[in-house]
Each structure stands twice: as C-alpha cells, then as structure tokens.
C-alpha cells in the first residue's frame, strides 16, 4: 500500500472516530448525562403534617395546621418553599359528613365553582371542582380546598394522588 493510500485511510478513520464520538456525546443528555439518575420525572419530596402525608413537587411545602394557626384540623400544602400570606395553597381536612355529602357539595357548584367530574388518581377516585376536590381515603372523606390553585393541572392532581391520611 502506498503512502497516499495510508494517509487517506487514516483520515477516514479519524473522521469516523469523530462522528462516533459526536454521536455518543449527543446521546448522553437523552440518557441522563454522566452518572445522573434523573429519569425526566419531576423531583418530589415527602412531607407530613397533622392530617396528611404527601409527595410534593419542587416549589411546594406542607405546613401543618398546628404550625399555621394552632389547630390540627387541617394541613396546608403551599405553592412556595416557605408560606407567606397571599401564596397559593391547598387546604386538606377531613370532611365529617362523608364522601357522598362532600361529592354533593362539589356537584352543587357552590361554593367551590364548576364541578369537573371524577378522576382516578394513584390513591383512589377524586371528585373535582374548580376550587376543591374530595376523596375517600381509608375510613375518612378528605376535602381539599384551594386558593389560587388549578385542580385540573397535572401538578395539583399529582399532589392529590399522593395524599395519605396520617395514622
């Protein structure tokens, strides 16, 4: 093989090696990069209050009713790292009338806005209205009222689907 042919093959090998390296580097972000374990799912943190436990997305926090206002009858899931007056929040509390009564209140569209129907979430069937939702969790009916929260959003529904009653 002559010298020109050897140089040509070497050049082709270098180009192929560069293309191969570029393909690997471009594929890394799709696979999570170097040693990262992010699967693309939003990161959540477990939180517990007086009434409920929840898996909260980044940017949300849980403040127990005892910490918020000195009464353990409700927990507040705030759309903020630290709650300040005026921040959006979800208020989770037991509905003592039972799930059928809670559903009837939501269907009446007063005071919680337009009724949106039912949604199957990870922890059961939820009855959704514009500004509230209710579900039977174990032996208790749970009512979640909202202030400036969109109950149709995936983020709020993921929180609702993660709620469990504190034993």
N, C-alpha and C positions, 0 to 999 in steps of 0.2 A: 504494500500500500504506500502510495507516495505521500509526501509531506502535506500537500494541499488538501488531500482527502482526509487525512488525520485531523487537520485543523477544522475542516468542515464538520466532521462527526463530533468533535469536541464542542464546537459551537452549538450544534443541535442538542447535544446532551445538556449543555448549560441552559439553553432556552427551555427545554423540557423540565429540568430541575426547578427553574424559576417559576414556571407555570404551575407545577405541582405544589411548590411552597406557597404560592399565592392562593391556590385553591384551598389548601389546609387553613391558612390564616383567615380566609373569608368564611370558612365553615365554622370556625371557633365560636363566634358570637351566637350562632344558632344553637350550638351545643352548650352554651353557658360559659364559654371562655376557659381560661386556665384555672382549674381547680374550683370553680364556683359551683354551687349546688342549686342555684336559682332555677326553678322549673318554669318560670314565667308566671306562676300563680302569685297573687298579691300576698305579701307577708302579713301574718296576723300574730296577735299576742293574746294569751289567755288572761282574762280578768274576772274577778269575783267580787260581788257586793253582798248586801243583806238578803236580797231576794233571788238573784240570778248569777250564773256564770255565763261568759260569752267569749267568743273568738273575735277580736276586734282588729279591723284593718288599720294600717298605719294612719295616724292622724286622728284616731278616736281614743277615748278614755272612758273608764267607768268610775263614777263617783257614787258611793253608797248613799242611801237616804240618810243614814246616821251622820255621815260626813257633810252632806249637803244642807240638811235642815234639822238634824237631831232626831228624826223619826225613821224607823226601819221599815216603813210600809211600801217603799218604792226605791228603785235604783235608777240612776240617770246615766245614760250612755251618751256622752258628749262628743260632738264633732269638733274636737280640739284636744291638744295634748294636755292642757290644764283648763278647766272650765272657767269662763268669765261670763257674767250676765250678758245676755243677748246672743250667745253662741247657740247654734242648732243642737238639739238633743232629743233623745228617745227616753221616755219615762216608762219603766217596766214595773207593773204592780199586779197583784192578784186581783181578779175580778170575782168578788164573792157571790154574785148572782149565778155563776156557772157559765159554761161556754155558749149554751143556747141563748141566754139573755144577752151575753156580750155580742153574739152574732146579730141578734135582733136590733141592738143599738146601732151597730155599724151599718146594717141594711137600711135603717131609718134615715141615714144620711144626716142626722142631727145628733150631736154637734161636730162630728168628725169628717164631714164632707162626703163627696161622692163615693158610693160603695163600688169597689172594683172586683169583687168576687173572691174565689178561693185560689190558693196557690199551695202546691205540695213543696215543702222545703225539707231539709235534712231531718228535722225533728218533728215533723207532722204536718197536718193541714192548717193553714193560716187563713183567716178571713181578713181581707184587706179593704181598707177605706183610704181616702185621700190623706188623712192625718192620724190614722190609728190602725192597729191590727190586733187580732186576738187568736189564741190557740189554746188547745187543751194540752198541757204538759203534765203527764202523770195524773195525779188526782186533782189538780188545780187548773182553773182557767187563768190564763195570763193575758192581760191587756197591756199593749204598748202604745202609748200616745206620743205624738211627735210635735216638735216645734221646729218649723222650717226644715223638715226632712222629707224627702221624696220616697214614699213607701213603694213606688214602682221601680226604684233603682236597684240594680244588682247589689250594690254595696249595702244598702239598708236590708235587703232581703237576705244577704249572706249573714248579717248580724242576727236577724230574726231566726234564721235557720240554725244558728249556733247556740241559741239561748237554752239553758237548762236551769231548773229550779235548784236553789241551794237546799241541801237536805238538812 
